[in-house]
């Protein structure tokens, strides 16, 4: 039962699918590794949660979405990213590792954050509001996916 991360990855080439997996390294490093496997676009971390037993949480998520698994030997599922994230938040709760951060001045965690990122592909700046546990952004002009650097706590 290794401590690590359960993650949900997106890839624009895999429409309607998410990859649900776990790693004892960083989810961003895992996405980078997978992006070098011959896929036409890079993987983006849509969600990641540090947990005390990443294999157990991964197994629970795979069991939950077994009916929509693309291939029994792969970790890809035909499920919306929102449904996958909701399930991950719920199933990871008993295994969640606290970050040790104290939160906002009132002691409450932020539930949304507004950003104005600049697209790395087309250079357009746009505004977006993310809810807690969302890490991906998509340019409204060229639809490029990117990871938002957000300090939620």
Backbone as a ProteinNet text record, in pm:
[ID]
protein_1_A
[PRIMARY]
XXXXXXXXXXXXXXXXXXXXXXXXXXXXXXXXXXXXXXXXXXXXXXXXXXXXXXXXXXXXXXXXXXXXXXXXXXXXXXXXXXXXXXXXXXXXXXXXXXXXXXXXXXXXXXXXXXXXXXXXXXXXXXXXXXXXXXXXXXXXXXXXXXXXXXXXX
[TERTIARY]
83	0	87	138.8	228	155.3	217.9	169.1	203.1	113.8	139	21	5.4	-100.5	-190.3	-319.1	-412.9	-438	-445	-456.7	-557.4	-603.9	-689.2	-621.7	-592.3	-525.1	-618.2	-597.6	-670.2	-570.4	-619	-539.4	-635.1	-612.4	-704.1	-724	-629.8	-642	-737.6	-769.9	-855.5	-988.3	-1067.3	-1194.8	-1287.2	-1343.3	-1439.8	-1378.7	-1245.7	-1178.8	-1089.6	-1073.3	-976.9	-889.3	-770.9	-682.6	-682.5	-714	-716.6	-606.3	-511.2	-398.9	-343.1	-229	-161.7	-11.3	58	203.2	258.1	378.9	445.2	533.6	546.5	617.1	514.2	551.8	455.7	365.3	237.7	146.3	191.4	254.9	304	415.1	503.4	608.7	547.9	444.4	378.6	313.2	247.4	186.3	292.8	406	516.1	568.8	583.8	628	532.6	403.9	303.9	297.4	331.1	327.3	436.2	533.8	642.6	618.1	492.4	462.9	402.1	414.7	365.5	227.6	172.9	43.7	67.2	-29.7	-6.7	-10.8	-71.2	-78.6	-30.2	10.2	57	-59.7	-35.2	-133.1	-131.3	-247.5	-263.2	-323.9	-271	-325.7	-453	-566.3	-693.7	-720.8	-668.3	-691	-582	-539	-444.2	-469.5	-458.8	-481.9	-376	-308.3	-209.1	-283.1	-255.2	-327.8	-231.1	-279.6	-195.5	-178.2	-270.5	-260.8	-311.5	-221.2	-262.9	-314.7	-261.3	-308.8	-451.8	-486.2	-622.5	-722.7	-689.6	-780.9	-793.3	-683.4	-688.5	-779.7	-765.5	-847.9	-996.6	-1029.2	-1168.5	-1224.3	-1145.5	-1190.4	-1206.9	-1113.7	-1124.3	-1247.5	-1277.1	-1397	-1523.8	-1524.1	-1642	-1671.6	-1568.7	-1586.9	-1558.5	-1564.1	-1534.2	-1622.5	-1745.9	-1838.9	-1808.6	-1724.7	-1691.4	-1541.4	-1475.4	-1332.3	-1312.7	-1221.9	-1199.2	-1135.1	-1038.5	-965.1	-929.6	-956.3	-928.7	-781.6	-691.8	-548.4	-493.6	-582	-539.9	-623.8	-576.3	-642	-722.8	-784.7	-864	-1012.4	-1090.8	-1233	-1312.5	-1428.8	-1519.6	-1613.3	-1566.4	-1640.5	-1602.3	-1693.6	-1658.9	-1554.6	-1474.1	-1372.4	-1437.6	-1554.2	-1623.7	-1667.6	-1724.4	-1766.2	-1646.7	-1537.7	-1417.4	-1361.4	-1358.9	-1307.4	-1397.9	-1529.5	-1622.7	-1599	-1586	-1563.3	-1429.5	-1327.3	-1195.6	-1198.3	-1265.8	-1276.8	-1346.3	-1455.6	-1533.5	-1455.6	-1398.2	-1332.3	-1196.4	-1131.5	-1001.2	-1013.5	-1132.7	-1150.1	-1091.7	-1119.5	-1063.6	-911.4	-851.5	-707.2	-631.2	-703.6	-644.7	-537.4	-430.3	-321.7	-331.2	-339.6	-350.2	-222.8	-238.4	-122.9	-50.4	-114.3	-52	-63.8	-133.3	-151.3	-269.6	-264.6	-367.2	-489.1	-483.9	-601.8	-602.1	-718.5	-732.7	-733.3	-726.7	-723.3	-838.9	-954.4	-1066.8	-1063.6	-957.9	-944.4	-1025.3	-1083.6	-1161.4	-1085.1	-1096.8	-1030.3	-1107.2	-1036	-1100.2	-1173.5	-1290.5	-1364	-1352.2	-1319	-1296.5	-1179.8	-1124.9	-1018.8	-1033.8	-1012	-1018.9	-877.3	-857.9	-727.2	-738.4	-627.3	-619.2	-493.5	-496.6	-377.2	-359.6	-238	-207.1	-180.4	-248.4	-233.8	-91.6	-29.4	106.7	111.3	-1.4	-4.2	-31.1	-140.5	-178.1	-146.4	-110.3	-72.4	-187.6	-310.7	-427.3	-441.3	-470.9	-500	-650.9	-695.6	-838.6	-863.4	-988.5	-1026.4	-1100.8	-1079.4	-1145.3	-1158.1	-1262.6	-1280.4	-1279.1	-1193.1	-1183.8	-1244	-1309.2	-1358.2	-1249.3	-1258.4	-1162	-1146	-1026.2	-988.3	-986.2	-1001.2	-984.3	-846.2	-774.5	-639	-616.1	-710	-688	-764.6	-707.7	-773.2	-768	-862.4	-865.6	-886.6	-800.3	-808.3	-936.4	-1017.8	-1141.6	-1119.4	-996.7	-969.1	-917.6	-810.5	-749.1	-775.2	-841.7	-880.7	-762.5	-646.4	-530.4	-554.7	-516.7	-528.2	-398.9	-411.1	-294	-326.6	-225.3	-241.4	-234.4	-329.4	-330.4	-249.8	-160.3	-82.8	-163.4	-231.7	-321.2	-283.8	-267.7	-248.2	-384.5	-451.6	-587.8	-598	-490.6	-501.3	-451
-119	0	124.7	161.1	276.3	409.8	504	641.5	697.3	777.3	835.3	916.3	925.7	1005.5	918.4	944.3	893.7	1011.8	984.3	1094.7	1063.9	1170.1	1161.5	1246.3	1183.8	1253.1	1267.6	1375.3	1400.5	1405.9	1369.2	1384.3	1423.5	1536.5	1581.6	1479	1389.1	1287.2	1175.7	1167	1059.5	1118.1	1163.4	1230.4	1139.5	1196.3	1123.5	1021.1	1020.4	923.5	995.1	931.8	977.8	859.2	887.9	784.2	800.1	692.3	692.9	599.9	654.7	573	621.9	564.6	608.1	607.5	683.2	691.9	730.4	685.7	729.2	850.6	886.6	1008.8	1119.5	1226.6	1335.1	1301.3	1339.9	1317	1387.5	1503.1	1575.3	1496.9	1434.1	1350.6	1230.2	1170.5	1056.1	1098.5	1213.7	1263.6	1285.7	1338.4	1361.6	1229.4	1128.4	995.9	939.8	946.6	891.8	969.4	1096.2	1179.5	1140.9	1061.9	1018	877.3	829.4	692.5	685.6	790.1	787.7	846.6	912.5	978.7	1114.5	1161.4	1286.1	1413.1	1406.3	1523.7	1485.6	1585.6	1562.2	1534.3	1452.2	1430.5	1549.7	1581.6	1692.2	1636	1676.6	1633.6	1713.6	1644.6	1710.6	1710.5	1610.1	1597.1	1508.6	1540	1455.3	1473.5	1364.8	1368.1	1281.9	1337.4	1261.8	1177.6	1047.1	954.3	856.8	796.5	704.9	569.4	530.7	403.8	426	467.3	503.9	383.6	265.1	146.7	110.1	126.2	96	192.4	321.8	421.5	399	369.5	339.6	219.2	114.3	-6.7	26.4	108.9	149.2	225.1	314	390.5	299.6	208.6	115.9	25.9	-16.5	-98.5	-17.3	108	192.7	211.2	227.8	254.6	132.2	14.3	-108.5	-123.2	-81.4	-94.6	-4.7	96.6	188.6	187.1	80.4	66.4	33.5	102.6	86.4	-49.3	-90	-214.8	-267.7	-395.1	-446.6	-440.6	-424.1	-418.1	-275.7	-177.2	-36.9	42	159.6	241.9	355.8	333.5	436.4	404.2	509.9	493.6	597.1	556.6	649.4	708.8	814.3	883.2	1030.3	1118.5	1260.7	1288.9	1388.7	1424.7	1468.5	1534.6	1578.9	1459	1355.3	1236.7	1163.1	1156.9	1091.2	1165.9	1299.3	1378.4	1364.9	1372.2	1354.6	1220.5	1114.9	982.3	976.3	1037	1036.5	1111.5	1224.4	1300.6	1216.4	1152.3	1070.3	947.4	872.7	747.7	769	881.7	910.1	967.4	1013	1083.5	1007.8	877.4	808.2	793.2	812.2	793.3	925.2	1036.2	1167.8	1202.5	1260.9	1307.7	1458.9	1513.4	1658.9	1726.1	1844.2	1917	1995.6	2019.1	2094.7	2244	2290.7	2433.5	2481.1	2604.9	2655.6	2712.6	2736.9	2788.3	2938.4	2993.7	3137.7	3207.6	3340.2	3410.8	3375.4	3341.7	3304.9	3157.5	3086.9	2946.5	2854	2906.9	2824.9	2812.3	2697.9	2676	2744.1	2792.2	2853.3	2745.8	2779.5	2683.2	2715.8	2839.9	2876.7	2974.1	2986.1	3082	3131	3259.2	3316.8	3337.4	3300	3310	3382	3437	3494.6	3439.5	3311.2	3252.1	3295.9	3281	3303	3166.8	3138.5	3010.1	2995	2881.5	2856.5	2829.2	2788.2	2752.6	2874.5	2949.1	3059.8	3198.6	3205.2	3332.3	3418	3371.6	3449.7	3443	3557.1	3560.2	3553	3473.6	3456.9	3444.2	3458.3	3448.5	3318.6	3260.9	3136.1	3127.9	3065.3	3038.3	2887.7	2841.4	2698.4	2669.5	2553.8	2505.9	2421.9	2405.2	2324.2	2188.6	2139.7	2011.5	2014	2129	2139.5	2198	2138.2	2182.5	2209.9	2170.6	2188.5	2308.9	2372.2	2484.1	2456.8	2513.5	2494.9	2630.1	2661.9	2787.9	2790.1	2895.6	2902	2929.1	2970.4	2999.4	2875.4	2814	2701	2566.6	2569.7	2450.9	2371.7	2434.4	2367.9	2347.3	2230	2200.7	2239	2282.1	2315.9	2288.2	2291	2270.4	2405.4	2430.6	2555.6	2537.2	2628.6	2626.5	2702.2	2629.4	2690.6	2646.2	2741	2709.4	2720.9	2606.7	2608.1	2642.4	2622.2	2640.2	2772.3
0	0	0	-116.8	-125	-121.8	-54.6	-59.2	-195.8	-251.1	-382.3	-429.5	-559.1	-619.4	-705.6	-696.3	-795.4	-888.3	-1020.1	-1113.8	-1223.3	-1285.8	-1403.7	-1510.2	-1623.7	-1732.6	-1852.2	-1926.2	-2050.6	-2164.4	-2283	-2403.4	-2515.2	-2581.5	-2687.1	-2798.7	-2818.3	-2922.2	-2882	-2755.2	-2704	-2658.3	-2752.7	-2723.4	-2642	-2536.2	-2453.5	-2360.9	-2350.2	-2263.7	-2163.1	-2047.6	-1948.2	-1910.9	-1863.3	-1810.1	-1660	-1589.4	-1443.2	-1396.6	-1322.2	-1277.3	-1145.8	-1108.4	-985.6	-1008.2	-926.3	-933.7	-797.2	-768.9	-646.1	-673.6	-800.7	-840.4	-860.5	-925.6	-947.1	-1065.4	-1058.3	-1170.2	-1298.5	-1284.5	-1400.7	-1470.5	-1390.9	-1449.3	-1521.7	-1462.2	-1525.6	-1657.4	-1658.3	-1782.1	-1888.7	-1848.7	-1941.5	-1997.2	-1911.7	-1956.9	-2062.1	-2032.9	-2124.5	-2255.3	-2251.3	-2371.2	-2470.1	-2424.4	-2511.6	-2567	-2561	-2604.7	-2743.6	-2821.9	-2958.2	-2977.6	-2876	-2892.1	-2959	-3039.7	-3113.5	-3028.6	-2909.5	-2821.4	-2682	-2606.4	-2469.9	-2376.1	-2273.9	-2168.8	-2074.2	-2018.5	-1924.4	-1796.4	-1681.7	-1553.4	-1526.7	-1525.7	-1496.6	-1347.3	-1276.9	-1133.5	-1076	-956.3	-884	-735.3	-662	-517.7	-450.7	-351.6	-274.7	-172.1	-171.7	-85.7	-17.2	90.6	167	99.6	11.3	-61.8	-204.1	-291	-426.8	-505.5	-480	-552.7	-513.3	-386.6	-341.2	-403.5	-406	-463.4	-614.1	-679.6	-823.3	-849	-769.8	-784.4	-766.1	-666.8	-644.1	-764.8	-820.6	-937.4	-1059.5	-1079	-1191.6	-1177	-1055	-1031.2	-1059.2	-1014.5	-1035.6	-1184	-1264.2	-1406	-1494.7	-1438.2	-1514	-1637.6	-1629.4	-1741.1	-1859.2	-1838.7	-1947.7	-1977.7	-1934.4	-1961	-2108.8	-2172.8	-2315.9	-2346.3	-2265.4	-2284.6	-2146	-2117.2	-1982	-1941.7	-2039	-2009.1	-2007.3	-2019.5	-2021.2	-1921.1	-1886.2	-1783.7	-1844.1	-1958.9	-2025.2	-2011.6	-1985.1	-1958.2	-2036.3	-2087.9	-2157.3	-2052	-1990.2	-1884.9	-1892.3	-1853.9	-1855.8	-1748.9	-1774.8	-1676.8	-1545.9	-1554.4	-1433.2	-1348.8	-1412.9	-1338.5	-1278.5	-1353.1	-1302.6	-1182.1	-1189.4	-1077.2	-955.6	-975.5	-862.3	-793.3	-872.4	-815.1	-741.5	-798.9	-734.7	-602.1	-599.2	-474	-367.4	-406.4	-312.7	-265.6	-358.2	-322	-255.1	-282.6	-221.5	-80.8	-43.9	84.6	204.2	221.7	338.2	335.3	219.9	202.3	189.3	186.6	159.8	262.4	213.9	300.6	307.9	428.5	446.1	398.2	340.2	288.2	396	508.1	615	598.2	494.7	473.9	557.1	598.5	689.7	618.9	492	421.2	408.6	381.4	361.9	497.4	500.8	628.7	721.9	669.4	754.9	791.2	748.9	782.9	693.4	586.4	493.6	362.6	299.6	172.6	60.8	-38.5	-154	-233.2	-287.4	-369.2	-517.4	-552.1	-691.9	-699.7	-818	-841.3	-985	-1005.9	-1140.7	-1192.7	-1318.1	-1380.7	-1514.2	-1559.7	-1694.1	-1761.5	-1799.2	-1860.3	-2004.6	-2053.1	-2194.2	-2256.2	-2365.6	-2434.1	-2486	-2457.6	-2504.4	-2654.3	-2711	-2853.1	-2942.6	-2912.6	-3002.3	-2944.4	-2816.1	-2755.5	-2705.3	-2718.1	-2674.4	-2522.3	-2461	-2318.3	-2301.4	-2205.1	-2181	-2031.7	-1991.4	-1849.9	-1826.3	-1708.9	-1674	-1522.4	-1475.8	-1333.3	-1314.1	-1226.1	-1195.8	-1060	-1049.2	-919.9	-854.9	-725.1	-651.6	-719.5	-725	-784.3	-936.4	-999.6	-1143.9	-1170.1	-1261.4	-1289.4	-1437.2	-1521.3	-1663.9	-1715.2	-1816.1	-1883	-2032.8	-2105.8	-2250.1	-2316.7	-2409.2	-2481.6	-2564.3	-2552.8	-2630.3	-2779.8	-2816.5	-2957.8	-3031.2	-2980.5	-3051.9	-2983.1	-2866.3	-2789.6	-2733.9	-2724	-2665.2	-2516	-2466.1	-2323.5	-2253.5	-2129.3	-2050.5	-1904.2	-1821.5	-1678.2	-1609.1	-1520.3	-1444.6	-1317.6	-1291.2	-1166.9	-1062.6	-976.3	-878.9	-739.5	-647.5	-506.5	-440	-422.6	-371.8	-224.7	-150.9	-4.8	43.8
[MASK]
+++++++++++++++++++++++++++++++++++++++++++++++++++++++++++++++++++++++++++++++++++++++++++++++++++++++++++++++++++++++++++++++++++++++++++++++++++++++++

